[in-house]
Each structure stands twice: as C-alpha cells, then as structure tokens.
Amino acid sequence: MKTFGEEFKFQRNKAKLTQQELANLIKTSQQNISRWENNEVEPGISHCVALADCYKISLDELVGREVKK
C-alpha cells in the first residue's frame, strides 16, 4: 500500500500538475504540497476535500484506500 504522500504525488502527477500549479488551485503553498508528498505532515480535511475535488476522486481514493464495490 502506498503511503499518504506517495498517493498524493501519484495523483498530482496523473493530473500533470506541478506542485506550484496544484498549490494555486487549492489555495495553499508549494511548500505545503511538498511536505504532504514527503510525509512530513498531513493536510487538514478541508485541503483533502479540495484535492479530491480537484482530481475528481473520492477521499478514500485520495488517501490510497481501496474502494470496495
């Protein structure tokens, strides 16, 4: 299973966004994106919701949790 940060980075790369572009979209700093991807800190729920909305995925998918069908 991917770490939280690995999944964040995977989703960002899949969307073909730089850290700065993503930061601008969800109104945070590039440094925050970097810290999240490096598992230094975890984003708050409001940023998680913004990220999931940006990527058009569920919160479960965002954090690497397998979605049961």
C-alpha positions as a Markdown table, in Angstrom:
| # | Residue | x | y | z |
|---|---|---|---|---|
| 1 | Met | 0.0 | 0.0 | 0.0 |
| 2 | Lys | 1.3 | 3.5 | -0.9 |
| 3 | Thr | 1.9 | 6.0 | 1.8 |
| 4 | Phe | -0.3 | 9.0 | 2.1 |
| 5 | Gly | 2.4 | 11.2 | 0.4 |
| 6 | Glu | 3.0 | 8.7 | -2.4 |
| 7 | Glu | -0.6 | 8.7 | -3.2 |
| 8 | Phe | -0.8 | 12.5 | -3.2 |
| 9 | Lys | 2.2 | 12.7 | -5.5 |
| 10 | Phe | 0.8 | 10.0 | -7.8 |
| 11 | Gln | -2.5 | 11.8 | -8.2 |
| 12 | Arg | -0.7 | 15.1 | -8.8 |
| 13 | Asn | 1.5 | 13.6 | -11.5 |
| 14 | Lys | -1.5 | 11.8 | -13.0 |
| 15 | Ala | -3.2 | 15.2 | -13.3 |
| 16 | Lys | 0.0 | 16.6 | -14.9 |
| 17 | Leu | 0.3 | 19.4 | -12.4 |
| 18 | Thr | 3.4 | 20.9 | -10.8 |
| 19 | Gln | 3.4 | 21.4 | -7.0 |
| 20 | Gln | 3.0 | 25.2 | -7.6 |
| 21 | Glu | 0.1 | 24.7 | -10.0 |
| 22 | Leu | -1.7 | 22.5 | -7.5 |
| 23 | Ala | -1.0 | 24.8 | -4.7 |
| 24 | Asn | -2.5 | 27.7 | -6.6 |
| 25 | Leu | -5.6 | 25.6 | -7.4 |
| 26 | Ile | -6.3 | 24.7 | -3.8 |
| 27 | Lys | -5.1 | 27.9 | -2.3 |
| 28 | Thr | -2.1 | 26.7 | -0.3 |
| 29 | Ser | 1.7 | 27.0 | -0.7 |
| 30 | Gln | 4.0 | 24.9 | -2.7 |
| 31 | Gln | 5.9 | 24.1 | 0.5 |
| 32 | Asn | 2.7 | 22.5 | 1.9 |
| 33 | Ile | 2.4 | 20.3 | -1.1 |
| 34 | Ser | 6.0 | 19.2 | -0.8 |
| 35 | Arg | 5.6 | 18.5 | 2.9 |
| 36 | Trp | 2.5 | 16.4 | 2.2 |
| 37 | Glu | 4.2 | 14.4 | -0.5 |
| 38 | Asn | 7.2 | 13.8 | 1.7 |
| 39 | Asn | 5.0 | 12.6 | 4.6 |
| 40 | Glu | 6.3 | 15.3 | 6.8 |
| 41 | Val | 2.8 | 16.5 | 7.7 |
| 42 | Glu | -0.7 | 15.6 | 6.7 |
| 43 | Pro | -3.1 | 18.1 | 5.2 |
| 44 | Gly | -6.3 | 19.1 | 7.0 |
| 45 | Ile | -9.6 | 17.8 | 6.0 |
| 46 | Ser | -10.5 | 21.0 | 4.0 |
| 47 | His | -7.4 | 20.6 | 1.9 |
| 48 | Cys | -8.2 | 16.9 | 1.4 |
| 49 | Val | -11.6 | 17.7 | 0.2 |
| 50 | Ala | -10.2 | 20.4 | -2.2 |
| 51 | Leu | -7.6 | 17.9 | -3.5 |
| 52 | Ala | -10.2 | 15.2 | -4.1 |
| 53 | Asp | -12.5 | 17.7 | -5.9 |
| 54 | Cys | -9.6 | 18.8 | -8.0 |
| 55 | Tyr | -8.7 | 15.3 | -9.1 |
| 56 | Lys | -12.4 | 14.2 | -9.3 |
| 57 | Ile | -11.9 | 11.3 | -7.0 |
| 58 | Ser | -13.2 | 10.2 | -3.6 |
| 59 | Leu | -11.5 | 10.9 | -0.3 |
| 60 | Asp | -10.9 | 7.2 | 0.0 |
| 61 | Glu | -9.1 | 7.1 | -3.3 |
| 62 | Leu | -7.1 | 10.2 | -2.4 |
| 63 | Val | -5.6 | 8.6 | 0.7 |
| 64 | Gly | -4.9 | 5.3 | -1.1 |
| 65 | Arg | -7.8 | 3.3 | 0.4 |
| 66 | Glu | -9.1 | 0.7 | -1.8 |
| 67 | Val | -12.7 | 1.4 | -2.8 |
| 68 | Lys | -15.0 | -1.6 | -2.3 |
| 69 | Lys | -17.6 | -2.2 | -5.0 |
